[in-house]
Amino acid sequence: MAIFTVFGNPVAHSLSPQIHQAFAQQIGVELNYTRSLTSASGFSRAVAKFFRSGGAGANVTVPFKQQAFELVTYVTTRAQLAGAVNTLVPLGYGQLLGDNTDGIGLVRDLQKNLQQTLANRDVVVLGAGGAARGVIAPLIEHGVASLTIANRSRERAANLVEQMADLKLRAFTFKQLTIPSGAIVINATSASLTGHEIPIENNELANAGCVYDMVYGAQPTAFMQQAQQAGVATVYDGLGMLVEQAGAAFQMWHEGAKLDTQKVIQKLRETISG
């Protein structure tokens, strides 16, 4: 039986085992998907031990995605652009391919599950950290009209824009931000994990046509509530992105697998809502 795992800290509440077991059932294969708690100092040793013992593939979650990028032998183009890896594929002889499926997971959720058009659409990404880096290139590849990065520190947002080197990208602080009418606004900050609001005025946030928070939970996140209070009618959390990025990883390990991700999203929604 093929063995897979997710490396993280914390990792006890990761939904990855449930998601990948559901995918395996859909295509009629057996696998064992575990959780691997590790530390920054022990991460590389844990990865090496897992693959030496016959591991067939692994996911990487916070806070090890940048470490994984430095660890692998080869990276995909999207992982190179993100500077982070969330999926490990063994190539044999101790070599690993690193991919980043976060961005394609977001794009698939927006377009396929939520029926949001990206082509010729203005998009605003809040935050300039690893979560933002992972989704910018896939959004641009799908033909957005403009992509604005907003962050507490304009310098950090500007550095990210400079690194991505795309004319569609612009950088602002939260207070400077002007949201184009009908734009998709994506929260890639950790604010919802701590329950903090993002310092954007309600009358500015009200311009959004759609608000999307990468965080998910049983209840609307802090940012989702902030958007609802501002009068945004179309507000989503990131559960679909979680499932879709897992689906993209699963398909790297099981070439040609056809997955019903919407069925898995629905089941997980029922589970986390109690």
C-alpha positions in Angstrom: 0.0 0.0 0.0 1.4 3.4 -1.0 2.2 5.7 1.9 1.8 9.5 1.8 2.1 12.2 4.5 1.7 15.8 5.3 4.6 17.6 7.1 3.6 20.5 9.3 3.7 22.1 12.7 1.0 22.1 13.9 -0.5 19.3 11.9 -2.9 17.4 14.2 -6.0 19.0 12.8 -5.0 18.8 9.1 -7.8 17.6 6.9 -5.4 16.3 4.3 -5.7 12.6 5.3 -9.5 12.8 4.9 -9.3 14.5 1.6 -6.8 12.1 0.1 -8.6 9.1 1.4 -11.8 10.4 -0.3 -9.9 10.8 -3.6 -8.5 7.3 -3.3 -11.9 5.9 -2.8 -13.2 7.7 -5.9 -10.6 6.1 -8.2 -10.5 2.7 -6.4 -7.0 2.7 -4.9 -5.7 2.0 -1.4 -3.3 4.3 0.3 -2.2 5.3 3.8 -2.0 9.0 4.3 -0.5 10.1 7.7 0.4 13.3 9.5 4.0 14.1 10.3 4.7 16.6 13.0 8.2 18.0 12.7 10.3 21.1 13.5 12.4 23.5 11.5 15.6 21.8 12.6 14.3 18.3 12.0 12.3 18.9 8.7 15.0 17.9 6.2 15.8 14.7 8.2 12.1 13.8 8.5 11.6 14.2 4.7 14.7 12.1 3.9 13.6 9.4 6.4 10.1 9.3 5.0 11.2 8.8 1.4 14.0 6.4 2.3 11.3 4.2 3.9 9.3 4.1 0.7 7.1 7.2 0.9 5.2 7.7 -2.3 4.6 11.4 -2.0 4.1 14.2 0.6 2.5 17.5 1.2 4.1 20.3 3.1 2.2 22.9 5.1 3.1 25.8 7.3 5.8 26.7 8.3 8.0 24.5 6.0 7.1 25.5 2.4 10.1 27.7 2.0 12.4 25.0 3.5 10.9 22.4 1.1 11.8 24.7 -1.8 15.4 24.7 -0.7 15.4 21.0 -0.1 14.2 19.6 -3.4 16.3 18.6 -6.5 14.0 20.1 -9.1 11.0 22.5 -9.0 8.1 23.2 -11.3 7.8 26.6 -12.9 4.9 27.6 -10.5 6.9 26.5 -7.5 9.9 28.6 -8.8 7.7 31.7 -9.1 6.2 31.1 -5.7 9.5 30.4 -4.0 7.7 27.7 -2.0 6.8 24.1 -2.3 3.8 22.3 -0.9 4.0 19.0 -2.8 6.9 16.5 -3.0 7.2 13.8 -5.7 10.0 11.2 -5.4 12.0 10.8 -8.6 14.2 7.9 -7.4 17.9 7.9 -6.4 17.1 10.3 -3.5 15.9 13.1 -5.9 12.7 15.0 -5.3 10.5 17.2 -7.5 8.8 20.1 -5.7 5.6 21.7 -6.8 3.2 24.4 -5.5 -0.4 23.6 -6.1 -1.9 26.5 -3.9 -2.4 28.8 -6.8 -4.0 26.3 -9.1 -6.2 25.2 -6.2 -7.4 28.8 -5.7 -8.1 29.2 -9.4 -10.0 26.0 -9.7 -12.1 26.8 -6.7 -13.0 30.3 -8.0 -13.7 29.3 -11.6 -15.1 25.8 -11.3 -16.8 25.7 -7.9 -17.8 29.3 -7.4 -18.4 30.3 -11.0 -16.2 33.4 -10.8 -14.7 34.6 -14.1 -11.0 35.6 -13.9 -10.3 36.6 -17.5 -10.3 40.4 -17.8 -11.2 40.8 -14.1 -9.5 43.1 -11.6 -8.1 41.1 -8.6 -6.8 42.4 -5.3 -4.6 40.2 -3.1 -4.3 41.2 0.5 -0.9 40.3 2.0 2.6 39.9 0.6 3.8 36.7 2.3 4.1 33.1 1.2 0.4 32.6 0.7 0.2 35.5 -1.7 3.3 34.4 -3.5 1.8 31.0 -4.2 -1.2 32.4 -6.0 -0.1 35.4 -8.0 1.4 33.7 -11.0 -1.6 31.3 -11.6 -4.0 34.3 -11.4 -2.0 36.2 -14.0 -1.8 33.1 -16.2 -5.7 33.1 -16.3 -5.9 36.5 -17.8 -6.8 38.9 -15.0 -7.0 42.5 -16.2 -5.0 43.8 -13.2 -3.6 42.4 -10.0 -3.1 44.6 -7.0 -1.0 43.6 -4.0 -1.9 45.4 -0.7 0.0 45.0 2.5 0.6 46.8 5.8 4.1 47.5 4.5 4.2 48.9 1.0 7.9 48.0 0.8 7.1 44.3 1.2 4.3 44.5 -1.4 6.5 46.4 -3.8 9.3 43.9 -3.4 6.9 41.1 -4.3 5.7 43.1 -7.4 9.3 43.6 -8.5 10.2 39.9 -8.1 7.2 38.9 -10.2 8.1 41.4 -12.9 4.7 41.6 -14.5 3.1 44.9 -15.7 -0.3 43.9 -14.4 1.0 44.1 -10.8 0.7 47.1 -8.5 1.6 47.6 -4.9 -0.2 49.6 -2.2 -0.6 49.8 1.6 -4.0 48.9 3.0 -4.7 52.5 3.6 -3.7 53.5 0.1 -5.7 50.8 -1.5 -8.4 51.6 -4.1 -10.5 48.6 -4.9 -11.8 48.6 -8.5 -15.6 48.2 -8.9 -16.5 44.5 -9.1 -13.0 43.2 -8.3 -12.2 39.9 -6.6 -10.6 40.6 -3.3 -8.5 37.7 -1.9 -7.3 37.6 1.7 -3.9 36.0 1.8 -3.0 37.4 5.3 -3.1 35.5 8.6 -5.6 38.1 10.0 -8.5 35.7 10.1 -6.5 33.1 12.1 -6.1 35.7 14.9 -9.5 37.2 14.5 -8.2 40.6 13.5 -9.8 42.9 11.0 -7.8 44.2 8.0 -7.5 48.0 8.0 -9.6 48.7 4.9 -12.5 51.1 5.1 -15.9 49.6 4.6 -16.8 52.0 1.9 -13.7 50.8 0.0 -14.3 47.1 0.6 -17.9 47.6 -0.6 -16.5 48.0 -4.2 -15.6 44.3 -4.3 -17.7 42.1 -6.5 -16.5 39.0 -4.6 -14.5 38.5 -1.4 -12.5 35.3 -0.8 -10.6 34.3 2.4 -8.1 31.6 2.1 -8.8 30.6 5.7 -11.8 28.4 6.4 -13.8 27.3 9.4 -17.2 26.3 10.8 -18.2 30.0 11.0 -17.4 32.9 8.7 -13.9 34.3 9.2 -13.2 37.7 10.6 -12.5 39.0 7.1 -15.7 37.5 5.7 -17.7 39.1 8.5 -15.9 42.4 7.7 -16.9 42.1 4.0 -20.5 41.2 4.9 -20.7 44.3 7.1 -19.4 46.4 4.3 -22.3 45.1 2.1 -20.4 42.6 -0.1 -23.0 40.0 -1.2 -20.6 37.3 -2.5 -18.3 36.1 0.2 -16.4 32.7 0.4 -13.9 30.9 2.6 -10.9 28.8 1.5 -12.2 25.3 2.0 -12.6 24.7 -1.7 -9.0 25.9 -2.3 -7.8 23.4 0.3 -9.5 20.5 -1.5 -8.6 21.7 -5.0 -4.9 22.1 -4.2 -5.0 18.6 -2.7 -6.6 17.3 -5.8 -3.8 18.8 -8.0 -1.2 17.1 -5.8 -3.1 13.8 -5.9 -3.1 14.0 -9.7 0.7 14.4 -9.7 0.9 11.1 -7.7 -1.8 9.3 -9.6 -1.5 10.4 -13.3 -4.8 10.6 -15.1 -7.0 10.5 -11.9 -10.4 12.1 -12.5 -11.7 13.5 -9.2 -15.0 14.8 -8.0 -13.7 17.6 -5.8 -17.1 19.2 -5.2 -18.3 16.0 -3.5 -15.4 16.2 -1.2 -15.9 19.9 -0.4 -19.5 19.2 0.4 -18.6 16.3 2.8 -16.0 18.4 4.6 -18.3 21.3 4.9 -20.8 19.1 6.7 -18.0 17.7 8.9 -16.6 21.0 10.0 -20.0 22.5 10.5 -20.8 19.7 13.0 
